Amino acid sequence: MKPAPFDYHAPATIDEAVALLARLDGEGRDAKILAGGQSLMPMLALRVARPEILVDLRRLGTLDYIRDEAGTLAIGAMTSKQAAADSALVRRAQPLFQAATELVGHRQIRNRGSVGGSFAHADPASEYPAVALVLDTGFEAAGPDGSRTIAAADFFITYMTTALEPTEILTAVRFAPFPAGRRWAIEEFARRNGDLALAGVTVTFDVDAGLCRNVRIAAFGVQATALRLTAAEALLEGRPAQAAQFDAASKEAAAALDDPMSCIHASSAYRRHLVGVLTARALGQAAARPH
Ligand SMILES: Cc1cc2nc3c(=O)[nH]c(=O)nc-3n(C[C@H](O)[C@H](O)[C@H](O)COP(=O)(O)OP(=O)(O)OC[C@H]3O[C@@H](n4cnc5c(N)ncnc54)[C@H](O)[C@@H]3O)c2cc1C
């Protein structure tokens, strides 16, 4: 199948792109931003999405960067995922985000797909939203009223829906400094290498005098959007960083899930089981990681 007909614009500046989106929105016309096209183009081809107009960000040129801003890692929205995966700065400053990026699709997808595109797309099975929930991540959006920063907890609303307005462009993602010695891991299960995960779990925590502190656990692929597993976090907080505690937290992670998704590849019960197994693996792997 071919995409339904659409008009195409490729603005040269962010201001031009925002003004164009605002004008089209005011005219009641359905415009969609095009970044790397790795999710949008298949959706157009299948006619799952039928926007009247595509606003291509690839001519902007200014949203492709990875930099250290006084300890905060800033990544421009149009930076390719492979550039993020290959970056020594990303590996040093945000090792969990770097590891998550290597799990996204195949190299060809990562070469074309943008960092911002994955966050804006908010696929429930994507690694990125879950990672954003456990890291202190801020999303910078440019719109007709200027720029604003949205915290990860407020950014992901539901299935493929974020807090971005139709007139806003995600311009950058910022990660607060990752404390030295903090433990981290990401574990997922997919049917084939490079597929979107059937379920996944990511964790971060500190170990202070043998006890777990600042525990964050998030799951992806199980509900309409990534979610923090707060009951499991609470169970582990202040407890010894030991296998028995990890086992208890994993059981709680699975038990507390509210009605996991079901599809032809995995039932709701199977996804619940996976979350338990993956939480245990991630906690154990994080604890064993040299720091
Ligand atoms: C075979 C295959 C395997 C994949 N596996 C994975 C995987 O394991 N994990 C994973 O996370 N993803 C996976 N993906 C999806 C891939 O990561 C996409 O690159 C990503 O979802 C979208 O990035 P993009 O730059 O291509 O955005 P596009 O496809 O161009 O856009 C996606 C959506 O985001 C919006 N958008 C894009 N950029 C912006 C912006 N700056 N501001 C506002 N809105 C914006 C678009 O309007 C559109 O709605 C896979 C894709 C394929 C084809």
PDBQT file of the ligand as one rigid body, heavy atoms in Angstrom, charges set to zero:
ROOT
HETATM    1  C1  LIG A 301      12.081  -2.737  12.450  1.00  0.00    +0.000 C 
HETATM    2  C2  LIG A 301      11.959  -1.675  13.514  1.00  0.00    +0.000 A 
HETATM    3  C3  LIG A 301      12.349  -1.982  14.793  1.00  0.00    +0.000 A 
HETATM    4  C4  LIG A 301      12.237  -1.016  15.793  1.00  0.00    +0.000 A 
HETATM    5  N1  LIG A 301      12.615  -1.361  17.062  1.00  0.00    +0.000 NA
HETATM    6  C5  LIG A 301      12.521  -0.442  18.045  1.00  0.00    +0.000 A 
HETATM    7  C6  LIG A 301      12.892  -0.749  19.373  1.00  0.00    +0.000 A 
HETATM    8  O1  LIG A 301      13.356  -1.859  19.700  1.00  0.00    +0.000 OA
HETATM    9  N2  LIG A 301      12.745   0.209  20.316  1.00  0.00    +0.000 N 
HETATM   10  C7  LIG A 301      12.262   1.465  20.010  1.00  0.00    +0.000 A 
HETATM   11  O2  LIG A 301      12.162   2.308  20.896  1.00  0.00    +0.000 OA
HETATM   12  N3  LIG A 301      11.903   1.778  18.766  1.00  0.00    +0.000 NA
HETATM   13  C8  LIG A 301      12.019   0.874  17.783  1.00  0.00    +0.000 A 
HETATM   14  N4  LIG A 301      11.643   1.219  16.508  1.00  0.00    +0.000 N 
HETATM   15  C9  LIG A 301      11.147   2.602  16.238  1.00  0.00    +0.000 C 
HETATM   16  C10 LIG A 301      12.327   3.525  15.967  1.00  0.00    +0.000 C 
HETATM   17  O3  LIG A 301      13.066   3.666  17.141  1.00  0.00    +0.000 OA
HETATM   18  C11 LIG A 301      11.937   4.919  15.464  1.00  0.00    +0.000 C 
HETATM   19  O4  LIG A 301      13.135   5.504  15.041  1.00  0.00    +0.000 OA
HETATM   20  C12 LIG A 301      11.376   5.901  16.445  1.00  0.00    +0.000 C 
HETATM   21  O5  LIG A 301      10.230   5.341  17.030  1.00  0.00    +0.000 OA
HETATM   22  C13 LIG A 301      10.957   7.210  15.786  1.00  0.00    +0.000 C 
HETATM   23  O6  LIG A 301      12.034   8.040  15.488  1.00  0.00    +0.000 OA
HETATM   24  P1  LIG A 301      12.074   8.799  14.090  1.00  0.00    +0.000 P 
HETATM   25  O7  LIG A 301      13.124   9.864  14.181  1.00  0.00    +0.000 OA
HETATM   26  O8  LIG A 301      12.224   7.828  12.997  1.00  0.00    +0.000 OA
HETATM   27  O9  LIG A 301      10.652   9.539  14.069  1.00  0.00    +0.000 OA
HETATM   28  P2  LIG A 301       9.487   9.552  12.975  1.00  0.00    +0.000 P 
HETATM   29  O10 LIG A 301       9.147   8.189  12.558  1.00  0.00    +0.000 OA
HETATM   30  O11 LIG A 301       9.832  10.537  11.914  1.00  0.00    +0.000 OA
HETATM   31  O12 LIG A 301       8.313  10.176  13.867  1.00  0.00    +0.000 OA
HETATM   32  C14 LIG A 301       7.675   9.389  14.864  1.00  0.00    +0.000 C 
HETATM   33  C15 LIG A 301       6.599  10.255  15.552  1.00  0.00    +0.000 C 
HETATM   34  O13 LIG A 301       7.208  11.242  16.382  1.00  0.00    +0.000 OA
HETATM   35  C16 LIG A 301       6.833  12.572  15.962  1.00  0.00    +0.000 C 
HETATM   36  N5  LIG A 301       8.063  13.384  16.067  1.00  0.00    +0.000 N 
HETATM   37  C17 LIG A 301       9.289  13.023  15.612  1.00  0.00    +0.000 A 
HETATM   38  N6  LIG A 301      10.191  13.957  15.950  1.00  0.00    +0.000 NA
HETATM   39  C18 LIG A 301       9.512  14.915  16.623  1.00  0.00    +0.000 A 
HETATM   40  C19 LIG A 301       9.914  16.140  17.252  1.00  0.00    +0.000 A 
HETATM   41  N7  LIG A 301      11.199  16.549  17.249  1.00  0.00    +0.000 N 
HETATM   42  N8  LIG A 301       8.968  16.892  17.866  1.00  0.00    +0.000 NA
HETATM   43  C20 LIG A 301       7.665  16.483  17.889  1.00  0.00    +0.000 A 
HETATM   44  N9  LIG A 301       7.232  15.332  17.319  1.00  0.00    +0.000 NA
HETATM   45  C21 LIG A 301       8.150  14.558  16.699  1.00  0.00    +0.000 A 
HETATM   46  C22 LIG A 301       6.326  12.404  14.535  1.00  0.00    +0.000 C 
HETATM   47  O14 LIG A 301       5.387  13.396  14.187  1.00  0.00    +0.000 OA
HETATM   48  C23 LIG A 301       5.698  11.018  14.595  1.00  0.00    +0.000 C 
HETATM   49  O15 LIG A 301       4.429  11.107  15.162  1.00  0.00    +0.000 OA
HETATM   50  C24 LIG A 301      11.758   0.289  15.491  1.00  0.00    +0.000 A 
HETATM   51  C25 LIG A 301      11.382   0.602  14.184  1.00  0.00    +0.000 A 
HETATM   52  C26 LIG A 301      11.482  -0.358  13.195  1.00  0.00    +0.000 A 
HETATM   53  C27 LIG A 301      11.076   0.000  11.792  1.00  0.00    +0.000 C 
ENDROOT
TORSDOF 0
